[in-house]
Amino acid sequence: MYDPKKIAELKDALEKWEETDLQKTLASMPERRADFITTSSEPIDRLYTPLDVADLDYASDLGLPGGYPFTRGVHPTLHRGKLWTMRMFAGFGSAEETNRRFKYLLEQGQTGLSVAFDLATLMGYDTDQPEALGEFGKCGVAISSLKDMEILLDGIPLDKVSTSMTINSPAAIVWAMYIAAAEKQGVRADQLRGTIQNDILKEFIAQKEFIFPPHPSMRLVVDTMEYGSKSVPQWNTISISGYHIREAGSTAAQELAFTLADGMEYVRWGIARGMDVDEFAPRLSFFFNAHNDFFEEIAKYRAARRIWAREMRETFKARNPRSWLLRFHTQTAGVSLTAQQPENNVVRVAIQALAAVLGGTQSLHTNSLDEALALPSEHAVTIALRTQQIIAEESGAANTVDPLGGSFFVEAQTDRIEQMARDYFRRIEDLGGVIPAIEKGFFQSEISDAAYRYQREIDQGVRKIVGVNAYAEKKPLTIPILEMDPQGYQRQIARLAEIRKTRDNGRVGQALDRLRLACQGTENTMPYLLDAVRAYATLGEIIQMMKEVFGTYEEPTWI
């Protein structure tokens, strides 16, 4: 893209500048530190020029927005045509409490729902099971049966609002509950829009909320992909998630590489099921973290689009351009928030959210200032939503597409992160692929090493965290903290007892028997899961039956 003669002239000019002007300045005013690094501990040079991107080919490396390889965005007009979906992650306590929070957020201008589930639900337990004791509603809403889902979605027009659900091991079951609840509203499955996270590989790598071993877990994921492509065509049946990989302590390059490696593994499994790649790939979506390093995060999103487009077109031979698109949701980095001086988190979140917008996100959740202390209060979540609205309406960031494209620094960082990701792809392939690499502990050890290095940099003062190891204060907290309904747990227990008493238990037993046979065979399990939840079989009952067929998974002792 650059004239070789001009590049040579620039190299000479840069060397002269370093020997003269730069040296004079350094002699009188040394730089603040010997080494400057990103949040991922990667070195940052003093200056970036065309020399750093001399090999860049505009057409093949950047392209135009909405055109291959989509480095500059998946839509020609991006946020000039439509703002990102403001999808605030919400859920706590009972279905009634969370339903009220959903309605409040929609009234405040939120444009999509995002459901957080409590730990018992995430692990496939009913609220009244012994394993769930003490976990009711603490990190999300409790959903034990179709009745809970009906209450959660009461009064919300599911044919008009898209819904994201952060659920993984029990994703197929919870999705079946959502579809069945929509039926009761008179909304057809083909009218539903939304996403189930359903990213089980990420659970084995980072978040650890797995139930079944890898192969039957992957079978259930592919069942949802296959069923969704035929019956729920507007639904994203996997949100391939780097967010939790980053929250576990990974670098930006690890987050990108491991997420895209997982995505490609799901594509391989879908093709192995007999599906054409263009039958399901357009409904794959991604979920990334927005951490503190503004430029590194923007470069990560741009590299992600370019890698995915190339892999889908060249490796998997997808023909439909929609299969080449990497569409993604972003959430600001919960792991970056501090309990000390929690008001500082508003600033952190604003910077992270701006990076996501400038990086071309399709939807966004902004964390609340109090999340290092408790689930978000109404006051805190409103500020978090207003942060997005100010970026959208006042900052000018949504007025042009990829405004940092062409920056020597951003393009060099984009190239660097892509190369680091591709190096990881080769290492994963050498280990035999994603699942063998999981079983050998490769991903886990890489993340652990990165997390240890980051914490050590904080402890040694190399990395400053405002309010923690820099500019610390000793003042009492003055922010309001959310308090949940103290009667919510008892209502949930009573509701479960009433369901088991009044439902047709013969119908439940027959539905579970049919589901068992499907799990033992090769049929798609989704129709049988739908029959079971329509009969008001509970989440715990369904999971227990599936455990008897699939078994459960424990990490190897090397961890």
VORO-655624 format. One line per 4 residues: number of its first residue (from 1); their letters; for each residue y, x, z of C-alpha. Coordinates in nm, 2 decimals, m for minus. Example, Ala and Ser with C-alpha at 12.3 -4.5 7.8 and 13.67 -1.06 7.14 Angstrom:
VORO-655624
1 = as = m0.45 1.23 0.78 | m0.11 1.37 0.71
This chain:
VORO-655624
1 = mydp = 0.00 0.00 0.00 | 0.23 0.30 0.05 | 0.34 0.56 m0.20 | 0.16 0.89 m0.13
5 = kkia = 0.47 1.09 m0.19 | 0.67 0.88 0.06 | 0.39 0.92 0.31 | 0.40 1.30 0.27
9 = elkd = 0.78 1.29 0.32 | 0.74 1.08 0.63 | 0.49 1.31 0.78 | 0.73 1.61 0.73
13 = alek = 1.02 1.41 0.88 | 0.81 1.30 1.18 | 0.70 1.66 1.25 | 1.07 1.77 1.24
17 = weet = 1.17 1.48 1.47 | 0.90 1.58 1.72 | 1.02 1.95 1.72 | 1.39 1.86 1.76
21 = dlqk = 1.52 1.53 1.88 | 1.21 1.44 2.08 | 1.18 1.78 2.25 | 1.54 1.77 2.35
25 = tlas = 1.50 1.43 2.50 | 1.18 1.52 2.68 | 1.34 1.83 2.83 | 1.62 1.63 2.99
29 = mper = 1.44 1.30 3.05 | 1.06 1.33 3.08 | 0.85 1.02 3.01 | 0.75 0.80 3.30
33 = radf = 0.38 0.91 3.29 | 0.16 1.16 3.11 | m0.06 0.89 2.95 | 0.02 0.53 2.85
37 = itts = m0.28 0.30 2.83 | m0.36 m0.06 2.74 | m0.51 m0.31 2.98 | m0.85 m0.19 2.83
41 = sepi = m0.76 0.17 2.92 | m0.71 0.27 2.56 | m0.44 0.53 2.49 | m0.11 0.42 2.33
45 = drly = 0.08 0.66 2.12 | 0.45 0.72 2.16 | 0.54 0.59 1.81 | 0.37 0.41 1.52
49 = tpld = 0.47 0.46 1.16 | 0.32 0.39 0.81 | 0.11 0.71 0.88 | m0.10 0.51 1.12
53 = vadl = m0.18 0.24 0.86 | m0.16 0.45 0.54 | m0.50 0.32 0.42 | m0.41 m0.05 0.47
57 = dyas = m0.47 m0.26 0.16 | m0.26 m0.58 0.19 | m0.49 m0.80 m0.02 | m0.82 m0.71 0.14
61 = dlgl = m0.71 m0.62 0.49 | m0.43 m0.88 0.55 | m0.41 m1.14 0.28 | m0.19 m1.44 0.31
65 = pggy = m0.21 m1.71 0.59 | m0.49 m1.95 0.51 | m0.65 m1.71 0.27 | m0.94 m1.46 0.30
69 = pftr = m0.98 m1.25 0.52 | m0.76 m1.47 0.74 | m0.61 m1.18 0.94 | m0.27 m1.36 0.93
73 = gvhp = m0.41 m1.70 1.03 | m0.65 m1.98 0.92 | m0.38 m2.22 0.80 | m0.10 m2.15 0.55
77 = tlhr = 0.16 m2.30 0.77 | 0.00 m2.26 1.11 | 0.22 m2.40 1.39 | 0.50 m2.49 1.14
81 = gklw = 0.27 m2.78 1.03 | 0.10 m2.86 1.36 | 0.14 m2.72 1.70 | m0.17 m2.59 1.88
85 = tmrm = m0.36 m2.84 2.10 | m0.23 m2.82 2.45 | m0.56 m2.86 2.63 | m0.53 m2.81 3.00
89 = fagf = m0.86 m2.73 3.18 | m0.90 m2.99 3.46 | m1.16 m3.12 3.70 | m1.21 m3.14 4.07
93 = gsae = m1.39 m3.36 4.32 | m1.50 m3.70 4.21 | m1.49 m3.85 3.86 | m1.22 m4.09 3.99
97 = etnr = m0.99 m3.81 4.09 | m1.04 m3.61 3.77 | m0.98 m3.93 3.56 | m0.64 m3.97 3.73
101 = rfky = m0.56 m3.60 3.66 | m0.65 m3.65 3.29 | m0.43 m3.95 3.26 | m0.14 m3.77 3.43
105 = lleq = m0.17 m3.47 3.20 | m0.18 m3.70 2.89 | 0.14 m3.87 3.02 | 0.30 m3.53 3.06
109 = gqtg = 0.24 m3.44 2.69 | m0.10 m3.28 2.69 | m0.27 m3.34 2.36 | m0.64 m3.28 2.44
113 = lsva = m0.88 m3.30 2.73 | m1.07 m3.00 2.88 | m1.33 m3.08 3.14 | m1.42 m2.84 3.43
117 = fdla = m1.75 m2.92 3.60 | m1.85 m2.83 3.96 | m2.12 m2.56 4.02 | m2.40 m2.81 4.09
121 = tlmg = m2.34 m2.97 3.75 | m2.32 m2.64 3.58 | m2.66 m2.54 3.73 | m2.82 m2.88 3.65
125 = ydtd = m2.84 m3.03 4.00 | m2.75 m3.37 4.12 | m2.49 m3.38 4.39 | m2.75 m3.50 4.65
129 = qpea = m3.00 m3.23 4.58 | m3.03 m2.97 4.86 | m2.94 m2.68 4.63 | m2.60 m2.85 4.56
133 = lgef = m2.50 m2.88 4.93 | m2.14 m2.77 4.99 | m2.05 m2.74 4.62 | m1.93 m3.09 4.54
137 = gkcg = m1.62 m3.08 4.33 | m1.50 m2.74 4.43 | m1.46 m2.58 4.09 | m1.47 m2.89 3.88
141 = vais = m1.58 m3.25 3.86 | m1.93 m3.36 3.97 | m2.13 m3.54 3.69 | m2.48 m3.64 3.79
145 = slkd = m2.54 m3.94 3.57 | m2.40 m4.15 3.28 | m2.22 m4.36 3.54 | m2.01 m4.06 3.65
149 = meil = m1.92 m3.99 3.29 | m1.82 m4.35 3.23 | m1.58 m4.33 3.53 | m1.45 m3.99 3.42
153 = ldgi = m1.35 m4.13 3.08 | m1.24 m4.48 3.18 | m0.93 m4.59 3.00 | m0.92 m4.28 2.78
157 = pldk = m0.94 m4.36 2.40 | m1.22 m4.13 2.29 | m1.16 m4.22 1.92 | m0.81 m4.07 1.96
161 = vsts = m0.84 m3.79 2.21 | m1.05 m3.47 2.15 | m1.24 m3.34 2.45 | m1.36 m2.99 2.53
165 = mtin = m1.64 m2.95 2.79 | m1.71 m2.62 2.96 | m2.08 m2.66 3.01 | m2.36 m2.43 2.91
169 = spaa = m2.72 m2.46 3.03 | m2.71 m2.84 3.07 | m2.47 m2.88 2.77 | m2.70 m3.09 2.56
173 = ivwa = m2.75 m3.34 2.85 | m2.38 m3.37 2.93 | m2.30 m3.41 2.57 | m2.55 m3.69 2.55
177 = myia = m2.38 m3.85 2.84 | m2.04 m3.82 2.66 | m2.18 m3.98 2.34 | m2.34 m4.26 2.54
181 = aaek = m2.02 m4.32 2.74 | m1.83 m4.34 2.41 | m2.09 m4.60 2.28 | m2.01 m4.82 2.58
185 = qgvr = m1.64 m4.80 2.47 | m1.74 m4.91 2.12 | m1.67 m4.56 1.98 | m1.92 m4.43 1.72
189 = adql = m2.05 m4.08 1.74 | m1.91 m3.99 1.41 | m1.56 m4.08 1.54 | m1.58 m3.83 1.83
193 = rgti = m1.39 m3.50 1.82 | m1.43 m3.22 2.06 | m1.63 m2.92 2.17 | m1.91 m2.83 2.41
197 = qndi = m1.91 m2.47 2.51 | m2.29 m2.45 2.49 | m2.28 m2.07 2.47 | m2.59 m1.96 2.66
201 = lkef = m2.59 m1.60 2.54 | m2.26 m1.55 2.72 | m2.42 m1.68 3.04 | m2.70 m1.42 3.02
205 = iaqk = m2.43 m1.15 2.95 | m2.16 m1.23 3.20 | m2.13 m1.57 3.38 | m2.49 m1.60 3.50
209 = efif = m2.51 m1.98 3.50 | m2.84 m1.99 3.31 | m3.14 m2.21 3.39 | m3.41 m2.16 3.13
213 = pphp = m3.53 m1.83 2.96 | m3.34 m1.71 2.65 | m3.57 m1.86 2.38 | m3.60 m2.22 2.50
217 = smrl = m3.23 m2.20 2.59 | m3.15 m2.10 2.23 | m3.37 m2.38 2.10 | m3.16 m2.64 2.29
221 = vvdt = m2.84 m2.49 2.14 | m2.98 m2.51 1.79 | m3.09 m2.87 1.86 | m2.73 m2.96 1.93
225 = meyg = m2.61 m2.78 1.62 | m2.86 m2.96 1.40 | m2.79 m3.30 1.56 | m2.42 m3.26 1.55
229 = sksv = m2.41 m3.16 1.18 | m2.58 m3.49 1.10 | m2.46 m3.74 1.36 | m2.14 m3.61 1.52
233 = pqwn = m1.98 m3.43 1.23 | m1.63 m3.38 1.38 | m1.77 m3.21 1.70 | m1.79 m2.83 1.75
237 = tisi = m2.13 m2.79 1.90 | m2.07 m2.43 2.03 | m1.76 m2.27 2.16 | m1.87 m1.91 2.14
241 = sgyh = m1.69 m1.77 2.45 | m1.55 m1.43 2.51 | m1.34 m1.57 2.79 | m1.60 m1.52 3.06
245 = irea = m1.70 m1.18 2.93 | m1.34 m1.07 2.98 | m1.32 m1.24 3.32 | m1.63 m1.04 3.42
249 = gsta = m1.43 m0.72 3.36 | m1.48 m0.62 2.99 | m1.23 m0.45 2.77 | m1.06 m0.64 2.48
253 = aqel = m1.29 m0.46 2.23 | m1.60 m0.55 2.43 | m1.48 m0.91 2.46 | m1.44 m0.93 2.08
257 = aftl = m1.76 m0.74 1.99 | m1.99 m0.92 2.23 | m1.85 m1.26 2.14 | m1.88 m1.21 1.77
261 = adgm = m2.23 m1.06 1.81 | m2.33 m1.38 2.00 | m2.17 m1.59 1.72 | m2.37 m1.41 1.45
265 = eyvr = m2.69 m1.46 1.66 | m2.63 m1.83 1.67 | m2.59 m1.83 1.29 | m2.92 m1.65 1.25
269 = wgia = m3.10 m1.90 1.47 | m2.94 m2.19 1.28 | m3.06 m2.04 0.95 | m3.41 m1.98 1.10
273 = rgmd = m3.42 m2.35 1.19 | m3.39 m2.43 0.82 | m3.03 m2.53 0.81 | m2.80 m2.40 0.53
277 = vdef = m2.53 m2.19 0.68 | m2.26 m2.41 0.53 | m2.42 m2.71 0.70 | m2.32 m2.59 1.05
281 = aprl = m2.09 m2.29 1.04 | m1.77 m2.49 0.98 | m1.82 m2.65 1.32 | m1.86 m2.33 1.52
285 = sfff = m1.55 m2.24 1.73 | m1.46 m1.96 1.96 | m1.29 m1.92 2.30 | m1.10 m1.61 2.39
289 = nahn = m0.91 m1.47 2.69 | m0.54 m1.39 2.69 | m0.49 m1.10 2.92 | m0.18 m0.90 3.02
293 = dffe = m0.15 m0.65 2.74 | 0.07 m0.85 2.49 | 0.01 m0.65 2.18 | m0.36 m0.57 2.24
297 = eiak = m0.44 m0.93 2.27 | m0.25 m1.03 1.95 | m0.44 m0.75 1.77 | m0.77 m0.88 1.91
301 = yraa = m0.72 m1.23 1.77 | m0.62 m1.09 1.43 | m0.92 m0.86 1.42 | m1.15 m1.14 1.52
305 = rriw = m1.05 m1.35 1.22 | m1.10 m1.07 0.98 | m1.44 m0.96 1.11 | m1.58 m1.32 1.12
309 = arem = m1.46 m1.40 0.77 | m1.62 m1.08 0.62 | m1.94 m1.13 0.81 | m1.98 m1.49 0.71
313 = retf = m1.90 m1.43 0.35 | m2.07 m1.10 0.29 | m2.36 m1.09 0.55 | m2.45 m1.46 0.57
317 = karn = m2.35 m1.55 0.22 | m2.16 m1.86 0.32 | m2.00 m2.03 0.02 | m1.78 m2.29 0.19
321 = prsw = m1.44 m2.12 0.28 | m1.44 m2.33 0.60 | m1.75 m2.14 0.71 | m1.54 m1.82 0.70
325 = llrf = m1.27 m1.95 0.94 | m1.27 m1.83 1.30 | m1.10 m2.11 1.49 | m1.04 m2.05 1.85
329 = htqt = m0.92 m2.18 2.18 | m0.74 m1.95 2.43 | m0.71 m1.96 2.80 | m0.48 m1.73 2.99
333 = agvs = m0.66 m1.47 3.21 | m0.76 m1.62 3.55 | m0.88 m1.28 3.66 | m0.52 m1.15 3.62
337 = ltaq = m0.37 m1.39 3.87 | m0.29 m1.28 4.22 | m0.30 m1.46 4.56 | m0.01 m1.23 4.66
341 = qpen = 0.33 m1.36 4.54 | 0.17 m1.65 4.34 | 0.50 m1.74 4.18 | 0.46 m1.42 3.97
345 = nvvr = 0.17 m1.58 3.80 | 0.41 m1.81 3.61 | 0.55 m1.50 3.44 | 0.20 m1.35 3.37
349 = vaiq = 0.08 m1.68 3.22 | 0.39 m1.72 3.00 | 0.34 m1.37 2.85 | m0.03 m1.43 2.79
353 = alaa = 0.03 m1.77 2.64 | 0.30 m1.63 2.41 | 0.04 m1.37 2.29 | m0.21 m1.64 2.21
357 = vlgg = 0.05 m1.84 2.01 | 0.17 m1.53 1.82 | m0.20 m1.44 1.76 | m0.26 m1.78 1.59
361 = tqsl = m0.46 m1.98 1.85 | m0.56 m2.34 1.76 | m0.56 m2.47 2.12 | m0.44 m2.33 2.45
365 = htns = m0.49 m2.37 2.83 | m0.23 m2.21 3.06 | m0.35 m2.13 3.41 | m0.16 m2.25 3.71
369 = ldea = 0.03 m2.03 3.96 | m0.20 m2.13 4.25 | m0.54 m2.07 4.09 | m0.61 m1.75 4.29
373 = lalp = m0.59 m1.97 4.60 | m0.72 m2.32 4.51 | m0.77 m2.57 4.23 | m0.44 m2.64 4.07
377 = seha = m0.20 m2.89 4.24 | m0.02 m3.14 4.03 | 0.30 m2.95 4.07 | 0.14 m2.62 3.95
381 = vtia = m0.04 m2.77 3.66 | 0.28 m2.93 3.54 | 0.46 m2.60 3.53 | 0.16 m2.45 3.34
385 = lrtq = 0.19 m2.73 3.08 | 0.56 m2.70 3.06 | 0.51 m2.32 2.99 | 0.34 m2.42 2.66
389 = qiia = 0.59 m2.68 2.58 | 0.88 m2.43 2.62 | 0.70 m2.18 2.40 | 0.65 m2.45 2.14
393 = eesg = 0.99 m2.61 2.15 | 1.24 m2.34 2.26 | 1.11 m1.99 2.20 | 1.10 m1.99 1.81
397 = aant = 0.75 m1.84 1.83 | 0.60 m2.13 1.63 | 0.86 m2.12 1.35 | 0.68 m1.86 1.13
401 = vdpl = 0.33 m1.75 1.06 | 0.20 m1.42 1.21 | 0.55 m1.29 1.29 | 0.41 m0.95 1.40
405 = ggsf = 0.21 m0.90 1.09 | 0.31 m0.57 0.92 | 0.42 m0.41 1.25 | 0.28 m0.06 1.23
409 = fvea = 0.18 m0.08 1.60 | 0.00 m0.42 1.57 | m0.17 m0.33 1.24 | m0.29 0.00 1.39
413 = qtdr = m0.42 m0.18 1.70 | m0.59 m0.44 1.49 | m0.77 m0.17 1.29 | m0.87 0.01 1.61
417 = ieqm = m1.02 m0.29 1.78 | m1.21 m0.39 1.47 | m1.36 m0.04 1.44 | m1.46 m0.04 1.81
421 = ardy = m1.62 m0.38 1.76 | m1.82 m0.26 1.46 | m1.93 0.04 1.66 | m2.07 m0.20 1.92
425 = frri = m2.24 m0.41 1.65 | m2.43 m0.10 1.54 | m2.54 m0.02 1.90 | m2.66 m0.38 1.95
429 = edlg = m2.86 m0.36 1.63 | m3.01 m0.03 1.74 | m3.14 m0.20 2.05 | m3.31 m0.47 1.85
433 = gvip = m3.04 m0.74 1.85 | m2.86 m0.96 2.10 | m3.15 m1.09 2.31 | m3.33 m0.75 2.34
437 = aiek = m2.99 m0.60 2.44 | m2.95 m0.86 2.71 | m3.30 m0.80 2.84 | m3.23 m0.42 2.85
441 = gffq = m2.90 m0.48 3.04 | m2.68 m0.32 2.77 | m2.40 m0.58 2.78 | m2.41 m0.61 3.16
445 = seis = m2.38 m0.23 3.21 | m2.10 m0.19 2.96 | m1.90 m0.47 3.13 | m1.97 m0.33 3.48
449 = daay = m1.85 0.02 3.38 | m1.53 m0.12 3.23 | m1.46 m0.34 3.54 | m1.52 m0.04 3.77
453 = ryqr = m1.28 0.18 3.57 | m1.01 m0.09 3.58 | m1.04 m0.14 3.96 | m1.04 0.23 4.02
457 = eidq = m0.72 0.26 3.82 | m0.56 0.00 4.05 | m0.69 0.17 4.36 | m0.56 0.51 4.25
461 = gvrk = m0.22 0.36 4.15 | m0.26 0.45 3.79 | m0.23 0.08 3.71 | 0.04 m0.12 3.88
465 = ivgv = m0.01 m0.48 3.98 | 0.32 m0.64 4.08 | 0.29 m0.78 4.43 | m0.04 m0.61 4.50
469 = naya = 0.00 m0.23 4.48 | 0.36 m0.23 4.37 | 0.66 m0.43 4.51 | 0.44 m0.59 4.77
473 = ekkp = 0.58 m0.82 5.04 | 0.46 m0.98 5.36 | 0.57 m1.33 5.34 | 0.39 m1.66 5.43
477 = ltip = 0.28 m1.88 5.14 | 0.51 m2.17 5.07 | 0.34 m2.33 4.77 | 0.16 m2.67 4.80
481 = ilem = m0.22 m2.65 4.79 | m0.44 m2.93 4.64 | m0.63 m3.15 4.88 | m0.92 m3.35 4.75
485 = dpqg = m1.02 m3.70 4.86 | m1.23 m3.65 5.18 | m1.43 m3.96 5.09 | m1.52 m3.84 4.74
489 = yqrq = m1.85 m3.68 4.84 | m1.98 m3.99 5.02 | m1.89 m4.21 4.73 | m2.08 m3.98 4.49
493 = iarl = m2.39 m3.99 4.71 | m2.37 m4.36 4.75 | m2.33 m4.41 4.37 | m2.64 m4.20 4.30
497 = aeir = m2.84 m4.40 4.55 | m2.72 m4.73 4.39 | m2.81 m4.60 4.04 | m3.16 m4.51 4.14
501 = ktrd = m3.20 m4.85 4.31 | m3.07 m5.07 4.04 | m3.17 m4.90 3.71 | m3.50 m4.98 3.53
505 = ngrv = m3.71 m4.70 3.67 | m4.00 m4.78 3.43 | m3.76 m4.72 3.14 | m3.64 m4.40 3.30
509 = gqal = m4.00 m4.27 3.34 | m4.09 m4.36 2.98 | m3.78 m4.19 2.85 | m3.86 m3.87 3.05
513 = drlr = m4.22 m3.87 2.92 | m4.10 m3.89 2.56 | m3.85 m3.61 2.63 | m4.13 m3.40 2.78
517 = lacq = m4.34 m3.43 2.47 | m4.04 m3.34 2.25 | m3.98 m3.03 2.47 | m4.34 m2.93 2.44
521 = gten = m4.33 m2.97 2.06 | m4.08 m2.88 1.80 | m3.88 m3.20 1.76 | m3.50 m3.20 1.81
525 = tmpy = m3.45 m3.30 2.17 | m3.11 m3.47 2.13 | m3.24 m3.82 2.04 | m3.47 m3.81 2.35
529 = llda = m3.19 m3.68 2.57 | m2.97 m3.97 2.46 | m3.25 m4.22 2.54 | m3.29 m4.07 2.89
533 = vray = m2.92 m4.07 2.98 | m2.88 m4.43 2.84 | m3.15 m4.53 3.09 | m2.95 m4.36 3.37
537 = atlg = m3.19 m4.07 3.42 | m2.98 m3.82 3.63 | m2.89 m3.47 3.53 | m3.12 m3.33 3.80
541 = eiiq = m3.42 m3.54 3.70 | m3.38 m3.43 3.33 | m3.34 m3.06 3.42 | m3.64 m3.07 3.66
545 = mmke = m3.86 m3.20 3.39 | m3.74 m2.94 3.14 | m3.79 m2.66 3.39 | m4.16 m2.77 3.41
549 = vfgt = m4.19 m2.72 3.04 | m3.96 m2.42 2.97 | m3.97 m2.24 3.31 | m3.67 m2.08 3.47
553 = yeep = m3.51 m1.74 3.42 | m3.45 m1.45 3.66 | m3.27 m1.14 3.56 | m3.48 m0.82 3.55
557 = twi = m3.47 m0.61 3.87 | m3.28 m0.33 3.69 | m2.95 m0.53 3.73
